[in-house]
């Protein structure tokens, strides 16, 4: 499926990474824009299962689980 991310309150977004349950990186990109930032990431070529999104800036690290069904 396609993931839509609308990121606000992150200041300068440094890194975005998506990994599968084994820790393998599926998507990694560094953004040097000021938030808000809207991203669309296509994971339709990935198998069903649990994935983790990690969003990191100079002050915070946020992690979120997503499930592709």
C-alpha positions as CSV (number, residue, x, y, z in Angstrom):
1,X,0.0,0.0,0.0
2,X,0.8,3.7,0.0
3,X,1.7,5.5,3.2
4,X,0.8,9.2,3.5
5,X,2.8,11.0,6.1
6,X,2.0,14.6,7.2
7,X,4.8,15.7,9.5
8,X,4.4,18.8,11.6
9,X,6.2,20.1,14.7
10,X,9.5,18.4,13.8
11,X,11.5,21.5,12.9
12,X,14.2,20.4,10.4
13,X,13.5,16.8,9.6
14,X,16.8,14.9,9.3
15,X,15.9,11.3,8.7
16,X,13.1,9.0,7.8
17,X,13.6,5.2,7.8
18,X,11.2,2.3,7.3
19,X,12.3,-1.2,8.4
20,X,10.7,-4.6,8.3
21,X,10.3,-6.9,11.3
22,X,13.9,-8.2,10.8
23,X,15.4,-4.8,10.8
24,X,16.1,-4.7,7.1
25,X,15.8,-1.1,5.7
26,X,13.0,-0.8,3.2
27,X,13.1,3.0,2.8
28,X,15.6,5.6,4.0
29,X,15.8,9.2,3.1
30,X,17.2,12.4,4.6
31,X,15.1,15.6,4.2
32,X,16.5,19.0,4.9
33,X,13.2,20.9,4.8
34,X,11.4,22.7,7.4
35,X,8.2,21.0,8.5
36,X,5.3,20.8,7.7
37,X,6.3,18.1,5.2
38,X,3.9,15.8,3.3
39,X,5.3,12.6,2.0
40,X,3.8,9.7,0.0
41,X,5.7,6.4,0.2
42,X,4.8,3.5,-1.9
43,X,5.3,0.1,-0.2
44,X,3.0,-1.9,-2.5
45,X,5.9,-4.0,-3.6
46,X,6.5,-5.2,0.0
47,X,5.0,-8.3,1.5
48,X,2.3,-8.2,4.1
49,X,3.5,-7.8,7.7
50,X,4.7,-5.4,10.4
51,X,7.0,-2.5,9.6
52,X,8.5,0.3,11.7
53,X,8.8,4.0,10.7
54,X,11.5,6.0,12.5
55,X,11.5,9.7,12.2
56,X,14.5,11.6,13.6
57,X,15.5,15.2,13.9
58,X,18.0,17.1,16.0
59,X,15.8,16.9,19.1
60,X,13.5,13.9,18.8
61,X,13.2,10.3,17.6
62,X,9.8,8.9,17.0
63,X,9.0,5.3,16.1
64,X,5.7,4.0,14.9
65,X,4.5,0.5,13.9
66,X,2.5,0.0,10.8
67,X,0.8,-3.1,9.4
68,X,0.5,-3.9,5.7
69,X,-2.4,-6.2,5.1
